């Protein structure tokens, strides 16, 4: 069945506009444009259309006005994180985000001053959390009290030997536990390779920053350590954004938006394992990662395909991912969570904090459809989901006593794509003209998750010269055969629809696998 956003988009393309007037559905259309089939579809889905249009009227509208808050409170997502991850004996690896940067011509003392300046400027970096009478409380540390370790390394050693030692040191430093209830939720070490050559190692708890925050922090470090230092853009405080978000969500006008997503989650199909038939809703298990790198030559071909299709790299990849899931599972309708960034307007662009969300879309991939038609429908779904975003509350259910949307853990598949343009970052450049396909995979040993684990999670980082990927699976839930089949389906979809020179529109989904 055509998704609701796709149905409304088709009507709009034919000049048929639907609106709500005093809660009743009304339409305006050129004479004869509304067919009998259209009238039947509108009648059958009237309640859903009314709910969608009401949610659209209740959505967030930019620009957002962020004012200083008189109170210190965690954000809604921080509260969810606290109750979701809790305080287990062993912290999960994804709770820590590392940052590594080498500075030439900068002594360690100056780097330390810059770090303390950044921590003083962005209050969230000084956050610590604890519970009082069942309520999560936020306190701020003194920036001058930031503990910074200082170490030395012999920068005159052979480059390969020195690089190996520093990488090992950075990996060990990042692997250390950073307790959620600790006094500081970041730690820093500055390694002096020479009097004016400094390597910065920082580890942040994910509850206070996201990946975009790391890029903002790196940019600010560069600006502060430039000679002369560069001016910094104005940046609102994440704590003030969190206060705005709470007020916005508490407004009664948000109810249609919350109700829409609650209904949407109830209606989405649940993915099942193709061999066992087991539901792939989140559950505790062992997380295994299949890591891979798509090098420059193949990434350029994928980018060229996206350009031909007049779409973004992300849209092309999420569509291929959805088709792979559909073919693997045998289900034509596949819900996918797309991790998003809430910094969608200038006043939010420079906030350091945890500003992620989930855009839930449904990829409709019937067996007889072609790639282009599925891509265009997916673009419509993505636009609709972004337009109707509910900040933070789509990631996890609210803790007891909340009034948020329903639990989205039934949505088994997630994609998270991030772009990084930092010289030297990512996998080493590989200019091989015809690298092997599929790319080599490296499987991790596995990490036990005592809390519900996403069953299928595709993580992508676009470095420009390479696309690093990790297909993260619940090894407890998915059999070895199911995992192998999903990997084959993913790389086959990428090859068939984005790497082959033939136009994707000419390649139906029913084509036999070679």
Rosetta blueprint (number, residue, H / E / L):
1 X L
2 X L
3 X L
4 X H
5 X H
6 X H
7 X H
8 X H
9 X H
10 X H
11 X H
12 X H
13 X H
14 X L
15 X L
16 X L
17 X E
18 X E
19 X E
20 X E
21 X E
22 X L
23 X L
24 X E
25 X E
26 X E
27 X E
28 X E
29 X L
30 X L
31 X L
32 X L
33 X L
34 X L
35 X L
36 X H
37 X H
38 X H
39 X H
40 X H
41 X H
42 X H
43 X H
44 X H
45 X L
46 X H
47 X H
48 X H
49 X H
50 X H
51 X H
52 X H
53 X H
54 X H
55 X H
56 X H
57 X H
58 X L
59 X L
60 X L
61 X L
62 X L
63 X L
64 X L
65 X L
66 X L
67 X L
68 X L
69 X L
70 X L
71 X L
72 X L
73 X L
74 X L
75 X L
76 X H
77 X H
78 X H
79 X H
80 X H
81 X H
82 X H
83 X H
84 X H
85 X H
86 X L
87 X L
88 X L
89 X L
90 X L
91 X L
92 X L
93 X H
94 X H
95 X H
96 X E
97 X E
98 X E
99 X E
100 X E
101 X E
102 X E
103 X E
104 X E
105 X L
106 X L
107 X L
108 X H
109 X H
110 X H
111 X H
112 X H
113 X H
114 X H
115 X H
116 X H
117 X H
118 X H
119 X H
120 X H
121 X H
122 X L
123 X H
124 X H
125 X H
126 X H
127 X E
128 X E
129 X E
130 X E
131 X E
132 X E
133 X L
134 X L
135 X E
136 X E
137 X E
138 X E
139 X E
140 X E
141 X L
142 X L
143 X H
144 X H
145 X H
146 X L
147 X L
148 X E
149 X E
150 X E
151 X E
152 X E
153 X L
154 X L
155 X L
156 X L
157 X L
158 X L
159 X H
160 X H
161 X H
162 X H
163 X H
164 X H
165 X H
166 X H
167 X H
168 X H
169 X H
170 X H
171 X H
172 X H
173 X H
174 X H
175 X H
176 X L
177 X L
178 X L
179 X L
180 X L
181 X L
182 X L
183 X L
184 X L
185 X L
186 X E
187 X E
188 X E
189 X E
190 X E
191 X E
192 X E
193 X E
194 X E
195 X L
196 X L
197 X E
198 X E
199 X E
200 X E
201 X E
202 X E
203 X E
204 X E
205 X E
206 X L
207 X L
208 X L
209 X L
210 X L
211 X H
212 X H
213 X H
214 X H
215 X H
216 X H
217 X H
218 X H
219 X H
220 X H
221 X H
222 X H
223 X H
224 X H
225 X H
226 X L
227 X L
228 X L
229 X L
230 X L
231 X L
232 X L
233 X L
234 X L
235 X L
236 X L
237 X L
238 X H
239 X H
240 X H
241 X H
242 X H
243 X H
244 X H
245 X H
246 X H
247 X H
248 X H
249 X H
250 X H
251 X L
252 X H
253 X H
254 X H
255 X H
256 X H
257 X H
258 X H
259 X H
260 X H
261 X H
262 X H
263 X H
264 X H
265 X H
266 X H
267 X H
268 X L
269 X L
270 X L
271 X L
272 X E
273 X L
274 X L
275 X L
276 X L
277 X L
278 X L
279 X E
280 X L
281 X L
282 X L
283 X E
284 X E
285 X E
286 X E
287 X E
288 X E
289 X E
290 X E
291 X E
292 X E
293 X E
294 X E
295 X L
296 X H
297 X H
298 X H
299 X H
300 X H
301 X H
302 X H
303 X H
304 X H
305 X H
306 X H
307 X H
308 X H
309 X L
310 X L
311 X L
312 X L
313 X H
314 X H
315 X H
316 X H
317 X H
318 X H
319 X H
320 X H
321 X H
322 X H
323 X H
324 X H
325 X H
326 X H
327 X H
328 X H
329 X H
330 X L
331 X L
332 X L
333 X E
334 X E
335 X E
336 X E
337 X E
338 X E
339 X E
340 X E
341 X E
342 X L
343 X L
344 X L
345 X L
346 X H
347 X H
348 X H
349 X L
350 X L
351 X L
352 X L
353 X L
354 X L
355 X L
356 X E
357 X E
358 X E
359 X E
360 X E
361 X E
362 X E
363 X E
364 X E
365 X L
366 X L
367 X L
368 X L
369 X L
370 X E
371 X H
372 X H
373 X H
374 X H
375 X H
376 X H
377 X H
378 X H
379 X H
380 X H
381 X H
382 X H
383 X H
384 X H
385 X H
386 X H
387 X H
388 X L
389 X L
390 X L
391 X L
392 X L
393 X L
394 X L
395 X L
396 X L
397 X L
398 X L
399 X L
400 X L
401 X L
402 X L
403 X L
404 X L
405 X L
406 X L
407 X L
408 X H
409 X H
410 X H
411 X L
412 X L
413 X E
414 X E
415 X E
416 X E
417 X E
418 X E
419 X E
420 X L
421 X L
422 X L
423 X L
424 X L
425 X L
426 X L
427 X L
428 X L
429 X L
430 X L
431 X L
432 X L
433 X L
434 X L
435 X L
436 X L
437 X L
438 X L
439 X L
440 X L
441 X L
442 X E
443 X E
444 X L
445 X L
446 X L
447 X E
448 X E
449 X E
450 X E
451 X E
452 X E
453 X E
454 X L
455 X L
456 X E
457 X E
458 X E
459 X E
460 X E
461 X E
462 X E
463 X L
464 X L
465 X L
466 X L
467 X E
468 X E
469 X E
470 X E
471 X E
472 X E
473 X E
474 X E
475 X L
476 X L
477 X L
478 X L
479 X L
480 X H
481 X H
482 X H
483 X H
484 X H
485 X H
486 X H
487 X H
488 X H
489 X H
490 X H
491 X H
492 X H
493 X H
494 X H
495 X H
496 X H
497 X H
498 X H
499 X H
500 X L
501 X L
502 X L
503 X L
504 X H
505 X H
506 X H
507 X L
508 X E
509 X L
510 X L
511 X L
512 X L
513 X L
514 X L
